[in-house]
Amino acid sequence: MRVRTAELLVAIVLAIMSAGIMWKSTELNVGWVPKSGPGGGAWPFWLATGMLGTSIWTIIRWFRRVTPQSRSDELFMTADTVAIVGPVVVGLVLLLLGTYFIGMYIAVFLFMIAFVRYLGRHSWPMTMSLAIGAPVVMFCLFEWALSTPLPKGVSALEPLYYPLYDLIY
């Protein structure tokens, strides 16, 4: 695939996704709620509207060949690029799957080990401090400060968090 083609495809996909988010946002109030502020769908709707506008503008500029990317016939991804980007994409997909099955905190712990130690080639002390610190900070921020629970994975893992809940609540 060439850079020119990739630019157009990404703009089209983002435009379609933006329209979908706008449509889904209208299930909630996208207007102003008196004495309350913007409705629940307002921010997603207007952010998606902006994204749709920029996607359409990118498509227009692509047809007019205004940008260097819209005129480029170079390869979008070389073998070297795939070798660099591939592990990151695989890692992110595994993080998403891990979030569903083993929960956000354990998935982030494993993700940090994989990325900091093996892709980043940092020392074990640095790796473990980040791998432990990131889930702890996330837990304190979301569960404690914001009272917003993050996914814990399969229901069998939920009891592991009960002692922490006893400390917080």
C-alpha positions in Angstrom: 0.0 0.0 0.0 1.3 3.5 -0.8 1.2 6.5 1.5 -1.3 8.2 -0.8 -3.7 5.3 -0.5 -3.2 4.9 3.3 -4.0 8.6 3.9 -7.3 8.3 2.0 -8.3 5.0 3.7 -7.6 6.3 7.2 -9.6 9.5 6.5 -12.5 7.5 5.2 -12.4 5.0 8.2 -12.2 7.9 10.7 -15.1 9.7 8.9 -17.3 6.6 9.2 -16.4 6.1 12.8 -17.1 9.7 13.6 -20.5 9.5 12.0 -21.2 6.4 14.1 -20.2 8.1 17.3 -22.3 11.1 16.5 -25.3 8.8 15.8 -24.8 6.8 18.9 -24.3 10.0 21.0 -27.8 11.2 20.1 -29.3 8.4 22.2 -28.4 10.7 25.0 -29.1 14.4 25.2 -26.6 16.3 23.1 -28.0 19.7 23.9 -28.0 21.9 27.0 -29.8 20.7 30.1 -31.3 23.7 32.0 -29.7 24.2 35.4 -27.4 21.2 34.8 -25.2 21.8 31.8 -24.4 19.8 28.7 -26.3 16.6 28.2 -24.6 13.2 28.5 -24.1 12.9 24.7 -22.8 16.4 24.1 -19.1 15.9 24.5 -18.9 12.7 22.4 -21.2 14.3 19.8 -19.2 17.5 19.3 -15.8 15.8 19.5 -16.9 13.3 16.8 -18.3 16.2 14.8 -14.9 17.9 14.9 -13.2 14.6 13.9 -15.7 14.1 11.0 -14.9 17.7 9.8 -11.2 17.1 9.8 -11.6 13.7 8.1 -13.7 15.3 5.3 -11.1 18.1 5.0 -8.3 15.5 4.7 -10.3 13.8 1.9 -10.8 17.1 0.1 -7.1 17.9 0.4 -6.3 14.3 -0.8 -8.3 14.8 -4.0 -6.7 18.2 -4.6 -3.2 16.7 -3.9 -2.3 19.6 -1.5 -0.2 17.7 1.0 3.0 15.8 0.4 1.4 12.6 1.6 -1.4 12.9 -1.0 1.2 13.0 -3.7 3.5 10.3 -2.3 3.9 7.0 -4.1 6.3 5.7 -1.5 5.5 2.5 0.4 3.4 3.2 3.5 5.2 0.5 5.6 8.5 -1.1 4.8 9.6 -4.4 6.3 11.6 -2.5 8.9 8.5 -0.5 10.0 6.4 -3.6 10.3 9.1 -5.1 12.5 8.9 -2.1 14.8 5.1 -1.5 14.8 4.1 -5.2 14.8 5.1 -6.0 18.4 3.4 -2.8 19.6 0.1 -3.7 17.8 0.3 -7.3 19.1 1.0 -5.9 22.6 -1.9 -3.6 22.6 -4.3 -6.3 21.3 -3.1 -8.6 24.1 -3.6 -5.7 26.6 -7.2 -5.4 25.4 -7.8 -9.1 25.6 -6.1 -9.3 29.0 -8.3 -6.5 30.3 -11.4 -8.5 29.5 -10.1 -11.9 30.9 -7.7 -11.0 33.8 -8.7 -7.4 34.5 -7.1 -4.0 33.8 -4.6 -4.0 36.7 -3.0 -7.4 36.0 -3.1 -6.8 32.2 -1.3 -3.4 32.7 1.3 -5.1 35.0 2.1 -7.7 32.3 2.0 -5.2 29.5 4.5 -3.0 31.3 6.9 -5.9 31.9 6.7 -6.8 28.2 7.2 -3.3 27.0 9.7 -1.9 29.5 11.9 -5.0 29.8 11.7 -6.7 26.5 11.0 -3.9 24.0 12.6 -1.1 25.9 15.5 -3.2 27.2 15.5 -1.5 30.6 16.8 -3.0 33.8 14.7 -5.3 36.1 14.5 -2.7 38.9 13.2 -0.1 36.5 10.8 -2.6 34.9 9.3 -3.8 38.2 9.0 -0.3 39.6 6.9 0.8 36.6 5.1 -2.5 36.3 4.0 -2.3 39.9 3.6 1.5 40.1 1.3 1.9 37.1 -1.5 -0.4 38.3 -1.2 1.0 41.9 -1.5 4.6 40.6 -4.4 3.6 38.3 -6.1 1.8 41.2 -5.7 4.8 43.5 -6.9 7.2 40.9 -9.9 5.4 39.5 -11.1 3.2 42.3 -10.3 5.5 45.2 -10.3 9.1 44.0 -12.8 8.9 41.2 -14.9 6.0 42.6 -14.9 4.5 39.1 -14.2 0.8 39.0 -12.1 -0.5 36.2 -12.6 -4.1 34.7 -11.4 -6.8 37.1 -11.6 -9.7 34.5 -13.4 -12.9 35.2 -15.6 -12.8 38.3 -13.3 -15.3 40.1 -10.6 -12.5 40.4 -12.9 -10.0 42.1 -12.4 -11.3 45.7 -8.7 -10.5 45.4 -9.7 -6.8 45.6 -11.9 -7.1 48.7 -9.1 -6.3 51.2 -8.3 -3.1 49.2 -11.9 -2.2 49.1 -12.0 -2.6 52.9 -9.2 0.0 53.2 -10.9 2.5 50.8 -14.5 2.2 51.9 
